Amino acid sequence: MTDLVRVLNDAGIQHFIHYLAELRAGSKTTPPYGLLTDSATSLPLDDEVPIDRSAFEDQFAFGKYLSSALSPLDRRRISHDYALWTWLALYFFDHICAPAKDGSRKILETAVYVLEKQFNHQRYYRHLVRTPWLAVLDHGDNAKVLLITTTSGSRSDIFEQLTARQGIFGNQTVIAAANALYLDRATGRPKRGASGKGKGSPRRLVSIIQQLDLTYDLRACTVEQFLELLPKEFERFRTLPAAAQAAASP
C-alpha cells in the first residue's frame, strides 16, 4: 500500500515520545500509526511523495530505498527537518524496531527515533532512518560497511566509530577505504577482527585519520593513496589496490 509522506507536528511528536515511554515500561501496544495522517498531529508536505512499507533485507537496502523514494525532495531542505524524519521513524517503526515474538520491543534512546529540532551531529547521526538515507546518498555501495548490523540487530563498532565524527562520515575517500578494509564482500559481514580496540580496528583508523588530517588533504586522496598512508597494523585488512579502487567506484 502506497502512502504520501507527511510530517509530524509538535503534538504528534509528543504523542510518539509518550508511546516510546510506554514501550520502555513494558507495554506491547501497536504503533500509533493514526498519528501519521491525523490532521491534529501531522501536516502534508508541499510535494506529493509516495512511500510504502516494503520489506528490507538490511539497513543498506533500507537506505537505498529511502534515497530513491525521497529523491524528489531537496536534500538540503530535508536533511535537518526533524518533523519529517520523526514521521518517517514512526512510519517505518516495525522495520527499525521490530517486535519480538511476544510482542515486546527493545527501545533505544529517544534520539534514534525522534530527531531534535536543534541540529547536533552527535545525536543526528544515530537516527535510524535519516542515517541510512544519508549514508547511501553520500557513499553509494560503500555505505554497506557503515550499515552492517550485528547478530543482535544493533549497529556495529564500524558504524559507531566512523559516523560519530562528521568530518569522517562525510569523507568519501575514508568511507570507501573503510569499505575496502573491513567489509567481507563474500559474506557481506565485517572481516574477522574488525571490531574492538586492537591493531587495525576502526577505532585505530579514526585515531590515524586524525593524525593524517594534520598533514594531508584526505578528501583529495584516492582510496589507493589513502590506504598506502596507513601503518603496517592495517595490513591484515588491506585489500589489493585494484579491489580498493573498485570499492571507491559509485
N, C-alpha and C positions, 0 to 999 in steps of 0.2 A: 504494500500500500504506500502510495506516494503522498507526502505532506509538503506544505510550504514552510520554509524556515521563518521563524519569528524571533522575538527577543523577550526575555522575562523583564517585567518592570520590578521596581524595588519590593513591592508587595509579594510578587511571585517568587523572588529570590529569598525573601524571609520565610515563606512557606516551605521552600525547598530545604533551607537550612534547618528548619524545625523538623522536617521529615528525616534528615540525616541524624539529628539528635535522637529521634525516636528509634531509629535503627540501632544506634550505639547502645541504647538502653534495652535492647533485646527484641524490639518489635519486628515482626515479619510482614508488615503491611506492604502491599504492592506500591510501586512508584506512583506519585500523584500526577499522572500524565495529563489530567484535565487542566493543570496549570498552563500547559503549553499553548492551549488555544483559547482559554477563557479571557475575555476582554478585560476582566478585572485584574488579571495577573500577567498578561502578555500583550505585546503590540506587534503589528505587522512590520516587515521590512519595506523599504521603499521599492525594492526589486522583488519580483516573484522568483524564488529559488527553490526548486523541488528537491526533496530529500527523502530517503527511505531507510528503514532499519534492516539493511542487508546483513547476512551472516558474514563475519570477517574471520579469516583464518588466523590472523595475528595482528599486532599493532601496526606493522608496516602496511598490510593490506588496508587497514582502517585509515591510516594516514593518506594512503594513495587515493582512496575513495573520497576522503574529505577534500583533498587538494583539487580533485576534479569537480566535485559537486559544488564547491564554493568558489570556483574559478570566475563566475560572473561578477563576484563582489571584489571591490578594490582592496587589495591586501593591506595597504597602509591604513585604510579606514577601519578595517575589521580586526586588525592584529591586537588592539588593546580594548576591544569592545566587550567589556565584562558581561553585559546583558545578553549578548549573542552567545558567547562561549558557555555561559551558565545554562542558557536554554538548551544548547546542544548537549551538555553534560546530562541534563535530565532526559532529553530525548533518547540518548544512547545509554541510559543508565544500566540496562540489562547487559550491555556489552562491557562497559567499563567497571561494573560492579555486579557481576553475575551472581545470582542466588545459589546457595548450596542446595543439596537435595532436600534438606529440611526447611528450606525457605529463608534461612538466615543469610545475612550478607556481612562481609568483612568491610567495615567502614574505616577509611583512612582519614587523614587530616582534611578539614573542610576545603583547603586551598586547591586540592586536586579536582574538586567538583565545581567550586564556586570561585570565579575569578574576581579578584578585588578591584574596586574602582580605580585605586591609585596604582599605576604601573610599578611593579617591583619584580625584577627578573629572578631574584632569589626565591620567589613564590610562583611567578608566572610559568617558569619552566616545568613546574610539577603538574600543571593541569593535564588531565588525562585525555582531553580532546584537542586542545589548542596545540600541544607539543607535537603529537604525531603529524598534524596538519603542517606545522611549520617545518618540522624535520624533513618531510618528504618534499615540500615546496623548495627548500633551500638545497637539499642534498641528493634528491632523487634516490636511486638504488643504494647509494652509500648510507642512507638513513637506516638501513637494515641493522647495522651494528648498534645503533642507539636504541632501537625499538624491540630488541630481544627481551623477552620476559623470562624469569626463572621458572622452574617446575612448579613453584607455589603460586605463580601468577604475578609476583612482584617484579619491579624493574631491576635490571642488572646493575652491577657496580660500574660497568662501562657507561651506562646511561647517567648514573649519578655523578660520575666524575667529569664527563665531557659536556653535559648540558648545564651544569650548575654555574658555569662561568660563561657569560655572554660572549666574550671575545673568542672563546674556543668553540662554542656551539655554532657561532656564525662563520667560522673559518672553514671554507670548503676544502682547502688543502689538508688541514688537520683531520677533518672527519673522513675524508677519502682515505687518508693514510691509516686511520684507526680501523676503518673497514677492512683494509688490506692486512693489517696486523692481527686483528682479533677475531674476525668472522671466519668460521669454517664453512667454506662455500658448499661442501658436500652435505653437511647436516643442517646448515642454517643456524647453528648454535655457536656460542663462543668457543674459541680454541681452548684446549686444556691449559689451565693456569692463568687464564685471562681474568683474574679477579684477585681480590686481596691487596696486600701491600708489598708484595715481593718484587724482585727484579723484573723489569719489562712490563709491569702491570699498568693498567690505566692510571692509577694514582701516580706512579712514577712518570708516566707520559706527561701528565699535567705539570708536574714539577719541572721536567725537562723543557717543556714548551715555554714555561715562564722564564726560564734561563735563556733559551734561544731567542725569545722575543726581544731581549735587550740588544742583540747583535744583528739579527736577521729580520727581513720582512717576510714572514712566513706565508702571508697571503700571496706574495709574488712567486713563491717557490712552486715548482712542480711537485707532485707526490713523490716522484723518484728522488728529487733533490732533498726533500724533507726527510725521507727515510734514511738517506745517506748521512744526515746530520745526527741521527740518533746513536747513542753509545752502544757498545757491544752487548749490554744486557738485554737489548731488544732483538738480538739475533735469532733467538728461538721462535719469535713470532714473525720475523721479517719475511715478506713474500718476495719472490723474484721480481725484479724491476718491471718486467713485461706485464706480470699479473697486477702489480700495483698501478701501472699505467692504465690498465683496463678498468680497475676499480674506480679510477678517477673519472672515467667517461660517463656522461649523463645517460 
